[in-house]
Amino acid sequence: MAVAFEYVAGQTPLDPDEAEGLIPGHIATQGQLNEWEAENILEAQTWALSQRRLTIEKLLDEGYIRKLHKRMFGKTWRWAGTFRKTEKNIGMAPEQIAMQLTNLCRDATARLTYGGALDETAAWFHHRLVFIHAFSNGNGRHARLLTDLLLIALKQPPFDWGAGDLVVAGEVRARYLDALRRADGRDYSLLRAFVRSGAASRSK
């Protein structure tokens, strides 16, 4: 059964071979896929938070980064946890992913260990991970969860990400994408404001 994929602004379309990697055979609509992925991601979040000891050394490791993606999407996509092999409209060239991810983990470890404001560093890390775009799909959701896990490991509250649904089109997703695009030009001010803007949104 072919799924009628519906992509919102900022999502990376799957190549036909990647789309063939869908595991559950009962899914026919984008809504069903979103619900299935959400359940898979919730299980991954529960697993990650149940780990006895979260440290930045453990989290900022290529093996863990791939494992987390597989935990998040392993019941949905056969290629979950493996770096993409095709060019996309955003992201590094496939052959650069492993090296860029290694560099990011090294730089983030240094910043989080010896740097200044943790929120600023965490927002920078999130953007860079999304920018690398290591996987065929799910990069934003994966980067948000990993960023939150880093903050938790450092005894900080996780980001609220505007306290909105960032998977579907809407005002919160639009602000998120605008903040990421601004960060592409090394201006992180919008992203820093966005990641903890949920409390303000709820009080309106």
Backbone bond lengths (Angstrom), bond angles and torsions (degrees), N, CA, C in turn:
res aa  C-N    CA-C-N  psi(-1)  N-CA   C-N-CA  omega(-1)  CA-C   N-CA-C  phi
1 M - - - 1.465 - - 1.522 109.40 -
2 A 1.323 117.33 122.32 1.457 121.63 -178.76 1.521 110.22 -80.53
3 V 1.315 116.50 136.68 1.458 121.65 178.95 1.526 109.15 -88.76
4 A 1.305 116.65 135.65 1.461 121.21 175.90 1.525 107.91 -85.35
5 F 1.332 116.26 86.79 1.458 120.70 -177.95 1.519 110.12 -66.80
6 E 1.328 115.87 137.03 1.460 122.10 176.81 1.519 107.35 -127.21
7 Y 1.328 116.32 115.88 1.451 120.65 -175.96 1.528 109.87 -102.05
8 V 1.336 115.19 133.11 1.462 120.22 174.83 1.520 108.43 -94.98
9 A 1.317 115.98 169.29 1.464 121.39 -177.79 1.522 110.45 -54.82
10 G 1.347 115.58 132.03 1.446 120.74 177.56 1.514 114.52 93.15
11 Q 1.327 118.16 -11.24 1.461 120.65 177.97 1.520 110.35 -84.07
12 T 1.328 115.56 148.20 1.458 121.84 -179.66 1.520 109.73 -96.51
13 P 1.334 117.99 116.54 1.470 119.77 179.82 1.528 111.60 -61.99
14 L 1.319 115.73 145.20 1.454 121.39 176.25 1.523 110.20 -81.51
15 D 1.331 115.78 143.92 1.449 120.50 170.00 1.535 108.41 -71.93
16 P 1.337 117.66 158.21 1.479 119.24 179.90 1.523 113.36 -53.81
17 D 1.333 117.90 -41.32 1.465 120.14 -179.78 1.522 110.98 -65.07
18 E 1.332 116.72 -37.69 1.465 120.60 178.51 1.525 110.53 -67.69
19 A 1.333 116.56 -41.07 1.462 120.90 178.87 1.522 111.10 -62.05
20 E 1.320 116.29 -30.67 1.463 120.39 178.52 1.528 112.05 -68.80
21 G 1.336 116.79 -11.98 1.454 120.92 -179.01 1.511 114.33 -81.76
22 L 1.328 117.68 3.92 1.461 120.85 179.26 1.531 109.91 -65.13
23 I 1.318 116.59 128.80 1.472 121.14 -175.18 1.524 113.00 -85.18
24 P 1.350 119.98 -56.68 1.477 119.17 -176.30 1.525 111.48 -67.18
25 G 1.319 116.36 130.42 1.452 120.62 -176.17 1.512 114.75 -86.39
26 H 1.340 117.50 -9.57 1.461 119.94 -176.11 1.517 113.33 -87.86
27 I 1.313 118.03 -8.01 1.468 121.17 -174.28 1.523 110.16 -81.53
28 A 1.334 115.79 127.19 1.464 120.62 -178.78 1.517 113.00 -125.61
29 T 1.345 118.26 -16.63 1.459 121.00 -176.57 1.522 110.41 -127.61
30 Q 1.327 115.73 162.10 1.450 120.77 178.08 1.524 110.74 -63.96
31 G 1.329 116.72 -36.64 1.461 119.94 178.48 1.516 112.23 -61.48
32 Q 1.324 117.07 -43.04 1.457 120.88 177.32 1.526 111.11 -64.16
33 L 1.333 115.79 -40.08 1.463 119.73 178.73 1.523 110.74 -64.28
34 N 1.336 116.89 -43.63 1.463 120.10 179.35 1.526 111.39 -59.82
35 E 1.338 116.79 -42.29 1.465 120.57 180.00 1.528 110.93 -66.14
36 W 1.322 117.00 -42.37 1.462 121.07 179.99 1.530 110.40 -63.34
37 E 1.342 116.08 -46.28 1.461 119.59 179.51 1.520 110.86 -63.21
38 A 1.327 117.60 -39.18 1.466 120.86 -179.62 1.524 111.00 -60.75
39 E 1.331 117.33 -40.65 1.466 120.83 177.86 1.524 110.51 -65.69
40 N 1.320 116.93 -42.12 1.464 122.04 178.26 1.526 110.42 -61.42
41 I 1.327 116.69 -42.31 1.469 121.54 -178.93 1.527 110.56 -67.87
42 L 1.322 117.36 -40.10 1.465 120.43 178.43 1.532 110.63 -61.76
43 E 1.318 117.01 -40.29 1.464 120.42 176.21 1.526 110.79 -61.78
44 A 1.338 116.30 -40.93 1.461 120.63 179.36 1.524 111.19 -65.48
45 Q 1.322 116.20 -40.22 1.460 119.96 178.76 1.529 110.68 -63.33
46 T 1.327 116.30 -43.73 1.463 120.81 178.04 1.523 110.31 -60.91
47 W 1.334 116.63 -43.64 1.466 120.82 177.81 1.522 111.19 -60.58
48 A 1.333 116.55 -47.49 1.463 120.35 -176.83 1.524 111.69 -61.97
49 L 1.314 116.52 -42.32 1.460 120.39 -177.95 1.522 112.59 -75.25
50 S 1.329 116.81 -15.67 1.457 119.99 178.91 1.532 112.34 -85.02
51 Q 1.330 116.73 -7.60 1.456 119.57 179.47 1.523 110.08 -62.51
52 R 1.305 115.09 140.43 1.464 119.74 -171.64 1.526 112.24 -61.65
53 R 1.305 117.07 -38.24 1.468 118.88 -176.56 1.520 109.75 -146.38
54 L 1.330 115.58 114.07 1.459 120.72 176.24 1.529 108.83 -94.19
55 T 1.310 116.56 127.90 1.460 121.46 176.19 1.520 108.10 -133.11
56 I 1.332 116.41 158.24 1.462 118.91 178.02 1.521 110.47 -66.87
57 E 1.328 117.26 -29.63 1.464 120.10 178.10 1.531 110.40 -64.26
58 K 1.314 116.27 -40.26 1.463 120.43 179.66 1.516 110.97 -70.88
59 L 1.332 116.92 -43.36 1.457 121.38 -174.90 1.520 112.79 -72.76
60 L 1.342 116.49 -36.79 1.468 120.40 -177.44 1.519 109.82 -91.50
61 D 1.290 115.04 65.39 1.452 123.34 -178.23 1.522 107.41 -142.42
62 E 1.327 117.01 135.09 1.465 119.93 -176.56 1.523 112.01 -56.50
63 G 1.320 116.52 -41.76 1.454 119.84 -179.64 1.513 112.24 -60.93
64 Y 1.332 116.83 -43.05 1.463 119.72 179.41 1.525 110.82 -68.76
65 I 1.326 117.10 -40.56 1.466 120.88 -179.47 1.523 110.65 -59.86
66 R 1.319 116.51 -42.13 1.462 120.17 177.18 1.525 111.14 -69.27
67 K 1.331 116.32 -40.01 1.460 120.39 -179.85 1.525 110.90 -62.94
68 L 1.329 116.88 -40.49 1.457 120.33 179.91 1.528 110.35 -63.29
69 H 1.322 117.20 -42.99 1.464 119.95 178.29 1.530 110.32 -62.43
70 K 1.323 116.52 -40.83 1.465 119.58 178.71 1.527 110.78 -65.08
71 R 1.320 117.22 -39.77 1.460 120.17 176.90 1.529 111.22 -62.84
72 M 1.333 116.44 -36.25 1.456 121.69 -177.39 1.526 112.78 -74.29
73 F 1.331 116.51 -33.74 1.465 120.16 -171.62 1.529 113.54 -129.20
74 G 1.321 117.83 7.52 1.456 121.40 -173.98 1.523 114.86 -67.34
75 K 1.339 117.48 -21.70 1.457 120.21 176.05 1.523 111.49 -90.73
76 T 1.330 115.60 -1.52 1.460 120.53 -176.29 1.522 112.35 -111.67
77 W 1.363 116.05 -45.19 1.466 120.71 -173.91 1.529 110.82 -126.68
78 R 1.324 115.89 135.67 1.468 120.32 179.35 1.522 111.66 -66.37
79 W 1.321 117.58 -27.18 1.462 120.68 -177.55 1.538 112.38 -90.25
80 A 1.306 118.15 7.08 1.470 120.69 -179.86 1.528 110.14 -57.25
81 G 1.312 116.21 135.28 1.456 121.35 178.35 1.509 114.68 85.10
82 T 1.320 117.98 0.53 1.471 120.99 177.41 1.523 108.77 -113.93
83 F 1.313 116.19 141.20 1.455 120.15 -179.94 1.528 110.28 -65.21
84 R 1.318 115.59 144.38 1.461 119.30 -179.41 1.530 110.24 -65.53
85 K 1.307 114.46 152.85 1.465 121.33 -178.19 1.520 112.03 -115.25
86 T 1.324 116.73 3.34 1.458 120.73 -177.68 1.530 110.68 -121.34
87 E 1.332 115.87 154.51 1.459 121.92 174.93 1.527 109.43 -71.56
88 K 1.334 115.70 145.31 1.454 121.20 176.63 1.525 109.03 -124.76
89 N 1.342 114.80 174.75 1.458 118.60 178.70 1.522 112.08 -72.60
90 I 1.320 117.48 -13.57 1.460 122.36 172.53 1.523 108.02 -137.73
91 G 1.312 116.16 168.04 1.460 119.86 174.67 1.514 114.02 98.02
92 M 1.327 115.03 166.62 1.454 122.10 178.04 1.525 110.83 -70.68
93 A 1.329 115.53 159.50 1.458 119.71 171.45 1.523 108.54 -61.91
94 P 1.337 118.28 143.08 1.470 120.64 -175.51 1.524 114.00 -51.13
95 E 1.336 117.11 -39.12 1.462 119.78 -177.30 1.533 112.93 -71.50
96 Q 1.337 117.90 -10.14 1.464 121.49 -179.76 1.526 112.74 -99.23
97 I 1.322 117.08 -9.54 1.467 120.48 -171.19 1.522 112.13 -59.47
98 A 1.328 117.58 -51.51 1.472 120.24 -175.50 1.526 111.20 -60.04
99 M 1.337 117.20 -44.54 1.457 120.56 -178.88 1.525 110.86 -66.39
100 Q 1.332 117.52 -43.92 1.457 121.02 -179.07 1.518 111.23 -65.36
101 L 1.328 116.64 -35.90 1.462 120.15 178.47 1.525 111.02 -68.78
102 T 1.330 116.61 -39.32 1.469 120.60 176.48 1.525 110.16 -61.57
103 N 1.328 116.75 -44.45 1.466 120.75 178.84 1.523 111.26 -62.98
104 L 1.331 116.24 -41.25 1.465 119.90 179.64 1.520 110.98 -63.11
105 C 1.317 117.34 -45.28 1.467 120.45 179.82 1.521 111.10 -61.84
106 R 1.323 117.32 -41.18 1.460 120.83 179.01 1.525 110.81 -64.04
107 D 1.347 116.50 -47.41 1.467 120.18 -178.41 1.523 111.32 -66.55
108 A 1.339 116.99 -40.28 1.459 120.12 -179.54 1.526 111.52 -66.74
109 T 1.328 117.20 -38.33 1.464 120.67 177.15 1.519 110.41 -59.66
110 A 1.323 116.05 -44.71 1.464 120.12 179.74 1.530 110.85 -64.31
111 R 1.320 116.82 -44.97 1.460 119.85 -177.80 1.526 111.95 -65.93
112 L 1.324 115.88 -42.88 1.464 119.08 -178.03 1.520 112.44 -72.00
113 T 1.331 116.27 -27.39 1.463 120.14 -179.21 1.520 111.73 -83.93
114 Y 1.323 116.69 -40.99 1.465 120.24 -172.40 1.524 113.77 -120.76
115 G 1.332 116.94 -2.23 1.455 119.81 -174.20 1.512 113.93 -83.55
116 G 1.343 114.39 -163.82 1.448 120.49 -176.20 1.517 112.94 -99.33
117 A 1.335 116.00 -113.84 1.455 122.06 -172.78 1.526 111.27 -64.29
118 L 1.323 116.48 121.89 1.460 120.56 -176.06 1.520 111.91 -68.24
119 D 1.335 118.16 -39.31 1.463 120.11 179.54 1.521 111.08 -60.61
120 E 1.309 116.07 -42.13 1.461 120.25 -179.83 1.526 110.56 -63.77
121 T 1.320 116.91 -43.78 1.465 120.92 179.37 1.521 111.04 -66.67
122 A 1.334 116.95 -40.23 1.464 120.12 179.89 1.528 111.07 -65.70
123 A 1.332 117.26 -39.15 1.465 120.30 177.25 1.527 110.33 -65.14
124 W 1.328 116.66 -42.06 1.475 120.82 176.17 1.523 110.63 -60.27
125 F 1.333 117.23 -45.29 1.460 120.87 -179.56 1.523 110.67 -61.06
126 H 1.316 116.72 -44.88 1.457 120.37 -179.55 1.528 110.61 -58.19
127 H 1.313 115.88 -47.90 1.468 119.17 -179.77 1.514 111.71 -60.30
128 R 1.316 116.75 -45.32 1.470 119.52 -177.42 1.528 111.40 -64.07
129 L 1.327 117.57 -38.41 1.456 120.35 179.14 1.533 110.69 -66.25
130 V 1.325 116.59 -41.91 1.461 119.81 175.67 1.526 109.99 -63.69
131 F 1.330 117.19 -40.75 1.457 122.53 -177.89 1.535 111.21 -62.27
132 I 1.316 116.94 -39.83 1.471 120.87 177.17 1.526 110.09 -64.52
133 H 1.334 117.10 -40.36 1.467 122.85 175.21 1.529 110.19 57.80
134 A 1.311 115.25 62.36 1.465 120.85 -169.71 1.524 114.22 -69.97
135 F 1.324 117.40 -24.97 1.457 120.26 -172.67 1.522 111.46 -115.77
136 S 1.310 115.92 164.89 1.467 120.14 -177.72 1.515 111.76 -66.28
137 N 1.321 117.73 -30.02 1.459 121.47 -178.89 1.519 108.21 -159.54
138 G 1.332 116.00 162.89 1.459 121.00 176.49 1.514 114.49 81.96
139 N 1.335 117.98 13.80 1.470 120.25 -174.79 1.521 112.98 -65.62
140 G 1.334 117.57 -40.66 1.457 119.25 179.76 1.516 112.24 -65.36
141 R 1.320 116.79 -45.80 1.464 120.94 -179.96 1.527 110.71 -64.76
142 H 1.315 116.54 -40.79 1.467 121.41 177.77 1.520 110.70 -63.70
143 A 1.327 117.29 -45.27 1.461 120.77 -178.66 1.522 111.67 -66.70
144 R 1.324 117.47 -35.23 1.467 119.68 178.47 1.524 110.85 -67.58
145 L 1.324 117.39 -43.73 1.465 119.34 179.80 1.523 110.97 -65.70
146 L 1.327 117.74 -44.33 1.462 119.96 -179.32 1.525 110.63 -63.81
147 T 1.327 117.82 -38.97 1.467 120.98 177.38 1.527 110.77 -62.36
148 D 1.328 116.41 -43.68 1.465 119.46 178.16 1.529 111.54 -63.29
149 L 1.323 117.18 -38.89 1.460 120.33 178.42 1.528 111.02 -64.01
150 L 1.326 116.99 -37.50 1.466 120.29 176.40 1.525 110.62 -62.02
151 L 1.328 116.33 -44.69 1.463 119.57 179.45 1.530 110.72 -63.09
152 I 1.321 117.08 -42.22 1.468 120.50 178.73 1.524 110.79 -62.82
153 A 1.339 116.35 -40.44 1.462 120.36 178.19 1.520 111.48 -61.52
154 L 1.333 115.99 -28.13 1.463 121.22 -179.89 1.525 111.97 -96.47
155 K 1.350 115.91 16.12 1.469 122.02 176.32 1.521 112.30 63.83
156 Q 1.334 116.16 32.48 1.453 122.03 177.80 1.526 109.14 -114.99
157 P 1.344 117.74 151.16 1.468 119.17 176.65 1.523 110.51 -68.18
158 P 1.324 117.74 141.38 1.462 119.27 177.84 1.522 111.29 -66.09
159 F 1.325 116.13 162.29 1.457 120.73 176.54 1.528 110.13 -67.33
160 D 1.344 116.72 154.85 1.470 119.50 175.39 1.529 111.62 -99.70
161 W 1.348 117.47 -7.02 1.469 122.20 173.45 1.526 112.47 52.70
162 G 1.313 115.77 42.78 1.456 120.17 178.62 1.512 114.24 73.82
163 A 1.358 116.40 0.46 1.474 122.79 178.67 1.526 111.58 52.73
164 G 1.315 116.56 39.43 1.454 120.79 177.26 1.513 111.27 -133.37
165 D 1.330 116.32 173.62 1.455 122.53 178.47 1.529 108.09 -82.94
166 L 1.319 116.21 110.49 1.465 120.26 -177.49 1.527 112.75 -90.22
167 V 1.326 117.63 1.17 1.465 120.66 178.52 1.522 111.35 -87.26
168 V 1.319 116.83 -33.86 1.459 120.81 -178.00 1.525 109.68 -99.75
169 A 1.346 115.43 157.28 1.460 120.58 178.50 1.523 109.88 -65.69
170 G 1.318 115.70 141.40 1.450 120.21 179.59 1.517 110.46 170.56
171 E 1.318 115.63 -179.64 1.470 120.89 -175.82 1.522 111.81 -64.73
172 V 1.331 117.72 -39.56 1.469 120.00 -178.10 1.522 110.08 -68.04
173 R 1.323 117.78 -44.37 1.470 120.42 177.73 1.526 111.05 -62.17
174 A 1.331 116.80 -38.81 1.468 120.32 179.24 1.524 110.88 -62.16
175 R 1.339 117.04 -41.80 1.469 119.99 178.07 1.525 111.10 -66.11
176 Y 1.323 115.69 -37.97 1.468 120.79 178.66 1.531 110.69 -62.70
177 L 1.321 117.05 -47.97 1.462 120.75 -179.58 1.519 111.14 -64.85
178 D 1.325 116.77 -38.97 1.462 120.24 177.86 1.521 110.34 -62.33
179 A 1.334 116.64 -40.27 1.467 120.82 178.99 1.527 110.98 -65.76
180 L 1.332 117.51 -39.78 1.463 120.58 178.30 1.534 111.03 -65.97
181 R 1.325 117.02 -41.33 1.465 119.65 179.16 1.526 110.64 -64.50
182 R 1.320 116.73 -39.05 1.470 119.38 177.28 1.526 109.97 -63.82
183 A 1.332 116.70 -37.85 1.464 120.98 178.96 1.527 111.26 -67.04
184 D 1.332 117.78 -26.78 1.467 119.83 174.75 1.521 111.20 -55.99
185 G 1.333 116.09 -31.09 1.460 121.52 177.36 1.517 113.09 -94.68
186 R 1.348 116.11 18.20 1.472 124.09 176.67 1.532 113.45 69.61
187 D 1.318 116.76 21.14 1.455 120.70 172.40 1.527 106.73 -106.38
188 Y 1.327 116.65 105.72 1.459 121.89 -174.45 1.530 112.48 -98.77
189 S 1.326 117.47 7.96 1.461 119.86 -174.02 1.531 111.85 -62.80
190 L 1.331 118.15 -43.75 1.455 120.33 -179.64 1.527 111.19 -66.91
191 L 1.323 116.79 -40.14 1.460 120.03 -179.37 1.524 110.85 -66.85
192 R 1.337 116.87 -41.95 1.466 119.89 178.39 1.524 110.68 -60.59
193 A 1.332 116.28 -38.45 1.463 119.53 179.06 1.520 111.25 -72.38
194 F 1.325 116.81 -37.82 1.458 120.49 -174.99 1.527 112.98 -67.45
195 V 1.323 117.26 -40.94 1.475 120.13 -169.13 1.522 113.15 -63.66
196 R 1.325 117.57 -19.15 1.470 120.18 176.11 1.533 110.67 -126.52
197 S 1.321 116.26 34.44 1.470 120.62 -178.93 1.521 112.60 -92.71
198 G 1.320 118.21 -1.16 1.464 120.95 -175.74 1.510 113.35 -64.37
199 A 1.341 117.17 -39.24 1.469 119.37 -179.28 1.513 110.76 -63.33
200 A 1.335 116.94 -39.64 1.464 120.46 178.57 1.517 110.80 -66.09
201 S 1.343 116.01 -38.37 1.472 119.54 -179.86 1.512 111.09 -65.65
202 R 1.340 117.32 -38.58 1.461 120.43 -178.46 1.525 112.40 -71.59
203 S 1.338 117.05 -24.19 1.471 120.18 -176.79 1.505 113.06 -84.63
204 K 1.343 116.94 -7.94 1.463 119.03 -177.92 1.534 110.75 -74.25
